[in-house]
Amino acid sequence: MHRAHWSCLSLFLLLCLPVSMLSAAVDTRELNISLVVFDPGIPTDPTHNKELGIFPKIRSAEARYLPFVLRQVLVDSNSWGATRVIPDPDPGTELLITGRLLQSDGIQLSFELNVSDSRGQTWFVKTYSGIAPENAYQTGRQNGPRPFQATYDEVLADLFRYAQTLEPKALEAIRNLAFLRYAATLSPAAFGPYFDRDETGNYQLLRLPAYGDPMVARIEKVRQQEYVFVDTVDEQYRKLFAAMAPTYNLWRRYNREQAIYQEAYEERLADRSKPKSGSYQAMKRSYINFRWSKIQQQESAKLATGFNNEVAPTVMQLQGRVVELEGSLEEQYREWRRILQSIYQLEATEQSLPR
Amino acid sequence: MIFAVFPPVFRPINSSSRALCLLLLAAFLSACSNSPTVDSKAAPRDTSIDLTGSWEMDYGRSDNVEQQLRSIYNELRRNAERRARSAGGSNASSINAGADPSRTMSRVIDLARMADYITGSQVVTIEQGPDDIIVEREDNFALSCTFTDDTPEPIVDELGSELCGWDAHQLLFAMQLPDGLRINHRLTISPDRQSLQITTTLNQSGSPAGFTVNRVYYRFKPLPDNYECEYTLSRGNVCSRAKL
């Protein structure tokens, strides 16, 4: 069965909605979603990484990879508007999803998501956790469910559940505010007065620009250019995803096997009779156990190096892809927004010049 | 002998200075805690020290565990004789004279066997960076340490806990295993950077004395490798001819 079908099927089972999606209060396909690259959740003190089983480079790659998996789940559901992965939060986003990785070790995946709309209203903040089934990383299951599919489906179900509570008027406000907040980043003086922000951080729509306002047309034009750039960025994430998927699944599979073996080893240890405390046999056993656990950790580190050796060139290629703009993809994105702002200012000045 | 070659930075610990060493170790390792701790008064790191290199054991300059055991046995015997002569008198020896000598000897032998077992690596390869170090030991797990400016905190799991850090020019690794076995490795490089000494001290809770063994390594240059290999997850080691 194709992955999209799995997604739809599990979504249906999860939701068990009393009404079909077609008769929902709002058509969620009109709502665009931006997924920001996750916070990798790496502790600031590197000495804790080993203890927590965190490999920073892998976490950084996962922070780019996992939002893309979620994006695929949303796209496969055919129920949302354009869904993109972006490096930084964007004020012109209708629905913004940010996340932080809490745990990712092959057996368990945990992340926290914060979903908010352009009105500044938080839909929900929730921690998602899932356990990979035994056959999650078997080769040749490209068409089967993804590892942690149920976890992603839970996210999808929560998004739908919240969307069901929206009035069509609210959806309209979300779309208008997204546009106006974006416009205000380019021309605060012209577009700032159209909305207000209260003390709780929520945005209120005060009025709309006049029909046929030439400034709106200019903003639309700039926004389309930004979409082209964002789609290019999104394409880079798609390539990273495709290049990384086989290696990443292998890494998670090895990790899972190691963790299961460790658990079984510790169980066997508990069953054995203990030699006399303080004796050579007791000390040796204690040391061998410790040595074994260290070797396990070091084996994981070696796997992490193998992972980095394979994935790093793709990540580096991703970062240096867009020519004429320098720095990381995140910096390029910011630079591009500055350029767009300049283009808008220039155009606005030209329009106001006497002919 | 070695004392004359490397004063005062690089000094093997003989049996007479064992008492002092044990006292220092006691300060380093918190006996009442389940995790090893570092003495907060440890000297600041000497950043010029670099232990990087390939090292091979110099058996001639390393401790002989059997000889050490013989000298401990002789000391215990002397203590027992002294005690027999003046029953109840105080004793300043590093070996607890109040304990049953045969029991003490048995405990020390166990520790010595363990020390011999732990420190048997013939080759040690060290890679040191600005922020971390990996000490690869043949037939044993690698000792690794991430340097921090703050007080180091122990890494604890069910099978043991460990702590590492610099004490001026010496790199320390302290491990505490379940059942009360404490292992302390102290790595010191000679001033000419051609020798490395690893001093390993074992203590067992309830044991009247610890056991220290010094292993001295000399630097060697590994044979040049004509291949550059890179480990990859899906294809294992991928090697290519090294660029000349």
Interface residues (C-beta under 8 A of the other chain):
Chain A: D45 P46 T47 H48 N49 K50 E51 P246 T247 L250 W251 Y254 E266 S277 G278 S279 Y280 A282 M283 K284 S286 Y287 N289 F290 R291 W292 S293 K294 I295 Q298 K302 L303 T305 G306 F307 N309 E310
Chain B: R107 I109 D110 L111 R113 M114 Y117 I118 D131 N140 F141 A142 S144 T146 T148 D150 P152 E153 I155 V156 D157 E158 L159 G160 M175 L177 P178 D179 G180 L181 I183 Q204 S205 G206 S207 E230 Y231 T232 L233 S234
